[in-house]
Amino acid sequence: MLLALVLLSTAASAQVRVTGTVSTLAGRQPIPGAAVLIQGTSRGTVANNEGDFAIDVANTDTLMFRAVGFKPQRLPLGRTGLSQIIVQIYMVRDSIQLGEVRIQSGRPDRVEINRALRNVRRPAPSTNVVRRAAPPKPLFPIDTIAPKAPVPTLASPISLIYDQFSRAGQERRKMEAIQAEQRALEAEKARRKYNRNFKDNRGYE
């Protein structure tokens, strides 16, 4: 009797190798990524790009086939005595019904828009922001001009020496060089415009 019970329990929990293909009923197209699950457990597998799968289960298990957009299919093994089963699963597309959609005419109230904007949370400034150094200030304010060159006289010869070696004198000479370069560029532009007008036979404008 003990040997018979052992044989019965072994037959009841025999392992079955289930292989096959999951495809659509209409068109017989493979369904890649279809889930093959053992009902009542978290064990399962996924079909490959060709829709093929393989899984080892007990002969008392029930397989569930699921795919997005298709109705689930069940395959009870029914205590089969086979050690390997090859199946072909055809899945039917599932129709999705949308809920009721209401369309209202007109524009939303400004009060509701302002209330929604107030509820939007602004992102907090990041603490890891790298702050750049402030841009350098110009040598002289925009609304002023550089200091004028001092007039050397016999009464104050030190003014000429101060103009040559002081920082203010260096800044004044640099500003004079910048202004001279700008005047040269403006003169070049005027000359080109003058030549272009005569080339187009329009005369000097």
ZASELUM-765708 format. One record per residue (C-alpha): residue number from 1; chain; x, y, z. Coordinates in steps of 0.02 Angstrom, whole numbers, always signed. Each point is the difference from the previous one (the first is absolute). Layout:
BEGIN
  seq  mol       X       Y       Z
  NUM    A       X       Y       Z
...
//
This chain:
BEGIN
  seq  mol       X       Y       Z
    1    A      +0      +0      +0
    2    A    +144    +120     +40
    3    A     +80     -35    -169
    4    A    -166     +32     -87
    5    A     -20    +168     +88
    6    A    +177     +51     -50
    7    A     -34     -46    -181
    8    A    -165     +95      +1
    9    A     +80    +156     +74
   10    A    +141      -9    -128
   11    A    -123     -16    -143
   12    A    -104    +143     +67
   13    A    +149    +120      +5
   14    A     +87     -56    -160
   15    A     +89    +138     -97
   16    A     -57     +42    -176
   17    A    +100     +97    -129
   18    A    -123    +115     -92
   19    A     +62     +83    -160
   20    A     -94     +87    -138
   21    A     -41    +161     -90
   22    A    -119    +143     +43
   23    A     -79     +85    -152
   24    A    -155     +96     -51
   25    A    -157     -90     -54
   26    A     -23    +115    -149
   27    A    +153      -3    -112
   28    A    +100    -125    +103
   29    A    +127    +136     +45
   30    A    +118     -34    +147
   31    A     -24    +102    +159
   32    A    +172     +45     +70
   33    A      +6     +36    +186
   34    A    -155    -102     +43
   35    A      +2     -53    +183
   36    A     -15    -185     +43
   37    A     -45     -15    +185
   38    A     -40    -144    +117
   39    A    -170     +37     +75
   40    A      +4     +33    +186
   41    A    +189     +33      +4
   42    A    +123    +135     -52
   43    A    +100    -117    -111
   44    A      -2     +16    -188
   45    A     +94     +46    -157
   46    A     -13    +117    -150
   47    A     -13     -44    -184
   48    A    +144     +54    -113
   49    A     -11    +104    -159
   50    A     -65    -150     -97
   51    A    -135     -36    +131
   52    A     +86    -161     +59
   53    A      +9     -48    +184
   54    A     +53    -144    +111
   55    A     -41     -33    +183
   56    A     +11    -143    +125
   57    A    -159     -25    +104
   58    A     -88    -135    +100
   59    A    -132    -104     -87
   60    A    -130     +71    +119
   61    A     +34    +184     -43
   62    A    -101    +115    -111
   63    A     +90    +118    -120
   64    A     -62    +178     -31
   65    A     +45     +93    -160
   66    A     -13    +189      +7
   67    A     +45    +138    -124
   68    A     -45    +184     -14
   69    A    -153     +21    -110
   70    A     -49    -184      +2
   71    A    -119    -104    +104
   72    A     +88    -117    +124
   73    A      +5    -186     -38
   74    A      +4    -147    +124
   75    A     +82    -169     -30
   76    A     -33    -129    +139
   77    A    +119    -147     -12
   78    A    -125    -118     +84
   79    A    +125    -118     +83
   80    A     +72     -56    -165
   81    A    +122    -145      +2
   82    A    +107     +75    -140
   83    A    +172     +70     +36
   84    A      -3    +125    -144
   85    A    -143     +95     -84
   86    A      +8    +110    -156
   87    A    -145    +122     -14
   88    A     -58    +136    -119
   89    A     -90    +143     +89
   90    A    -111    +117    -100
   91    A     -52    +160     +88
   92    A    -150    +109     -45
   93    A     +11    +188      +1
   94    A     -94     +87    +139
   95    A    -110    +150     -33
   96    A     +27    +147    +118
   97    A    -151    +108     +40
   98    A     +28    +181     +44
   99    A     -99     +88    +133
  100    A    -114    +147     -26
  101    A     +85    +157     -67
  102    A     -82    +169     +21
  103    A     +49    +149    -108
  104    A     -50    +173     +58
  105    A      +5    +156    -106
  106    A     +76    +165     +53
  107    A    +159     +45     +91
  108    A     +41     -35    +183
  109    A     -26    +137    +127
  110    A    +150    +111     +37
  111    A     -24     -30    +186
  112    A     +19    -188     -24
  113    A    +156     +25    -106
  114    A     +80    +110    +133
  115    A     -45    -125    +137
  116    A     +81    -141    -100
  117    A    +156    +104     -30
  118    A     +16     +38    +186
  119    A      -6    -185     +40
  120    A    +146     -37    -115
  121    A    +157     -22    +103
  122    A    +154     +85     -64
  123    A    +160    -102      +4
  124    A    +115     +45    +144
  125    A    +166     +75     -52
  126    A    +142    -124      +1
  127    A    +132     +20    +135
  128    A    +138     -63    -116
  129    A     -13    +144    -123
  130    A    +171     +68     -50
  131    A      -2    +188     +12
  132    A    +101     +90    -132
  133    A    +104    +152     +39
  134    A     -74    +170     -39
  135    A     +51     +75    -168
  136    A    +142    +126      +9
  137    A     -49    +181     +15
  138    A     +48    +124    -138
  139    A    +145    +117     +25
  140    A    -117    +150      +6
  141    A    -187     +20     +26
  142    A    -103      +4    -158
  143    A     -72    +173     +33
  144    A    +171     +82     +26
  145    A    +159     +23     -99
  146    A    +180     -39     +40
  147    A    +100    +130     +94
  148    A     +76    +129    -114
  149    A    +186     +10     -24
  150    A     +82    +125    +117
  151    A     +82    +150     -78
  152    A    +184      +3     +53
  153    A     +63    +171     +53
  154    A    +157     +67     +80
  155    A     -99     +30    +158
  156    A     -54    -181     +14
  157    A    +124    -119     -89
  158    A     -52    -139    +117
  159    A    -168     -14     -92
  160    A     +89     -65    -156
  161    A     +93    -132    +101
  162    A    -160     -50     +87
  163    A     -88     -19    -167
  164    A    +138    -114     -66
  165    A     +14    -119    +147
  166    A    -166      +8     +93
  167    A    -144    -124     -23
  168    A    -118    +138     -53
  169    A    +119     +50    -139
  170    A     +15    -179     -61
  171    A    -189     -18      -2
  172    A     -18    +164     -95
  173    A    +125     -54    -134
  174    A     -86    -169     -16
  175    A    -167     +87     -23
  176    A     +75    +115    -132
  177    A     +65    -154     -94
  178    A    -172     -81      +7
  179    A     -84    +159     -63
  180    A    +128     +17    -141
  181    A     -33    -180     -53
  182    A    -187     +32      -1
  183    A     +22    +157    -105
  184    A    +107     -98    -123
  185    A    -134    -135     -15
  186    A    -136    +131     -29
  187    A    +106     +85    -133
  188    A     +29    -168     -87
  189    A    -187     -35      +1
  190    A     -37    +173     -73
  191    A    +130     -26    -137
  192    A     -71    -169     -47
  193    A    -176     +71      -5
  194    A     +59    +146    -107
  195    A     +86    -117    -124
  196    A    -150    -117      -4
  197    A    -121    +141     -40
  198    A    +106     +57    -147
  199    A     +19    -179     -59
  200    A    -189     -18      -4
  201    A     -10    +166     -95
  202    A    -102     +82    +136
  203    A    +121    +135     +48
  204    A     +52     +50    +175
  205    A    -135     -13    +130
//
